[in-house]
Amino acid sequence: MENFRLMVTNLYLQDLGFNGTEFTWTNRRAGEDNIQVHLDRALANPHVLHLPRYKSDHCPILVQCNDQQGCIGSRRKKKQKKFRFEKMWLEKEAYGDIVNRGWNQGMVDLPFTKRTKGCGSYLRLWDEVTFDNISKKIKKLKKVLEALQTCPQTEDTIQLIDAKTKELVDLLKNEEIL
């Protein structure tokens, strides 16, 4: 332990603290049997954020950097989003119609490149309108989970956390994040 403390001192590292839930681990038991502790720490100069727990008994940690704090590669130019096919589109009846409209764009003799570009544009717009609600639900559920994880861990709270976690995992699967 002394060698570790010496390394922290020699490298001028600091415990970064955190934002978010106080505890990063729980045994997921109710009442007096519940144990919650702050196990995970980060040493450096950037900002650390504890994200809500789901699918684990540990909170994920997000380390945010900027160039003034000496983090490498923290400022990147925003790239234009590449077109990506989303499997969840196939679940919607409207998908075939959107592809046909984007492909034809009201004209029969379009070159292949214009057809693919038009189809991609239609799909992006449809995706934004149709599935943007999923992103909002995910953000809301993460906030709800974070709030629940700071409440006293009663049997009811744990059951609610489990239900909201399942709901979040289902949405993430639907968005093809998992």
C-alpha positions in Angstrom: 0.0 0.0 0.0 2.9 2.3 0.8 4.2 1.9 -2.8 0.8 2.8 -4.2 0.6 6.0 -2.1 4.1 6.9 -3.2 3.2 6.4 -6.9 0.1 8.6 -6.4 2.2 11.3 -4.8 5.0 11.1 -7.4 2.6 11.3 -10.3 0.6 14.1 -8.7 -2.6 12.1 -9.0 -5.8 13.1 -7.2 -8.9 11.2 -6.3 -11.3 12.8 -8.7 -14.4 12.6 -6.6 -17.6 12.0 -8.6 -21.1 13.1 -9.5 -24.0 10.8 -9.4 -25.0 8.1 -6.9 -22.9 8.0 -3.7 -22.4 4.2 -3.7 -20.9 2.2 -6.6 -21.7 -1.3 -5.4 -24.6 -3.0 -3.6 -25.4 -6.5 -2.5 -29.0 -5.9 -3.7 -30.6 -7.0 -0.4 -33.4 -5.2 1.4 -33.5 -3.3 4.7 -30.8 -4.0 7.3 -29.2 -6.6 5.1 -28.5 -4.0 2.4 -24.9 -3.1 2.0 -23.8 -0.2 -0.2 -20.3 1.1 -0.5 -18.2 3.4 -2.6 -15.6 0.9 -3.9 -14.5 2.4 -7.2 -12.3 5.4 -7.5 -10.5 7.2 -10.3 -7.1 8.9 -10.0 -6.2 11.6 -12.6 -7.3 15.2 -13.3 -10.4 14.9 -15.4 -14.1 14.9 -14.2 -15.6 11.6 -13.1 -19.4 10.8 -13.2 -21.0 7.8 -11.7 -23.7 6.5 -14.1 -26.8 4.6 -12.9 -26.4 0.8 -12.4 -28.2 -1.7 -14.6 -27.3 -5.3 -15.5 -24.5 -5.1 -12.8 -24.0 -4.5 -9.1 -21.4 -1.8 -10.0 -22.0 1.7 -11.3 -20.3 2.5 -14.6 -17.9 5.4 -14.4 -17.6 8.1 -17.1 -14.4 10.1 -17.2 -14.8 13.4 -19.0 -11.7 15.2 -20.2 -10.9 18.5 -21.9 -7.6 19.8 -23.3 -6.9 22.1 -20.3 -6.7 19.1 -18.1 -4.2 17.4 -20.3 -6.4 14.5 -21.6 -5.2 13.0 -24.8 -7.7 12.9 -27.7 -10.5 14.6 -25.7 -11.5 17.1 -28.4 -12.4 15.5 -31.7 -14.1 16.9 -34.6 -17.7 15.8 -34.9 -17.9 13.4 -37.9 -20.9 13.3 -40.1 -23.0 10.3 -38.9 -22.6 7.4 -41.3 -25.7 5.6 -42.5 -26.3 2.4 -40.5 -29.0 -0.1 -41.0 -31.0 -0.7 -37.8 -32.4 -4.1 -37.3 -35.3 -2.7 -35.3 -36.6 -1.0 -38.5 -37.8 -4.4 -39.7 -40.2 -4.6 -36.8 -42.3 -1.7 -38.2 -44.8 -2.2 -41.0 -44.0 1.2 -42.4 -40.4 0.2 -43.2 -41.1 -1.3 -46.7 -43.1 1.8 -47.7 -40.3 4.1 -46.5 -37.7 2.2 -48.5 -39.9 2.3 -51.6 -40.5 6.0 -51.3 -36.8 6.7 -50.7 -35.7 4.4 -53.5 -38.1 5.9 -56.1 -38.5 9.4 -54.9 -41.4 9.8 -57.4 -39.2 9.1 -60.4 -38.5 5.9 -62.3 -35.2 6.6 -64.0 -32.9 7.6 -61.2 -29.3 6.4 -61.1 -28.3 3.8 -58.4 -26.3 6.3 -56.4 -29.2 8.8 -56.1 -31.5 5.9 -55.2 -29.3 4.7 -52.4 -28.7 8.3 -51.1 -32.4 9.1 -51.3 -33.3 5.8 -49.6 -30.8 6.5 -46.8 -32.2 10.1 -46.3 -35.7 8.8 -46.0 -34.7 6.1 -43.6 -32.7 8.6 -41.4 -35.6 11.0 -41.2 -38.1 8.2 -40.5 -35.8 6.8 -37.8 -35.5 10.1 -36.1 -39.3 10.6 -36.1 -40.2 7.0 -35.2 -37.5 6.0 -32.8 -36.3 9.2 -31.2 -38.9 8.5 -28.5 -36.8 5.4 -27.5 -33.8 7.6 -26.8 -35.9 9.9 -24.6 -37.3 7.0 -22.7 -33.8 5.6 -22.1 -32.6 8.9 -20.7 -35.6 9.2 -18.5 -35.3 5.6 -17.2 -31.6 6.2 -16.4 -32.6 9.2 -14.3 -35.3 7.2 -12.6 -32.8 4.4 -11.8 -30.3 6.9 -10.5 -32.9 8.4 -8.1 -34.1 4.9 -7.0 -30.5 3.9 -6.2 -30.2 6.8 -3.8 -33.4 5.8 -1.9 -33.4 3.5 1.1 -33.1 0.0 -0.3 -36.4 -1.6 0.8 -37.8 -4.7 -0.8 -40.2 -2.5 -2.8 -37.4 -0.3 -3.9 -35.3 -3.2 -5.0 -38.3 -4.7 -6.9 -38.9 -1.3 -8.6 -35.2 -1.1 -9.5 -35.3 -4.6 -11.0 -38.5 -3.7 -13.0 -37.0 -0.4 -14.3 -33.7 -2.2 -15.1 -35.6 -4.8 -17.2 -37.5 -2.0 -19.0 -34.2 -0.2 -19.7 -32.5 -3.3 -20.9 -35.4 -4.0 -23.2 -35.2 -0.5 -24.7 -31.5 -0.8 -25.1 -31.9 -4.1 -26.9 -34.5 -2.5 -29.1 -32.0 0.3 -29.9 -29.4 -2.4 -30.5 -27.0 -1.0 -27.9 -26.5 -4.2 -25.9 
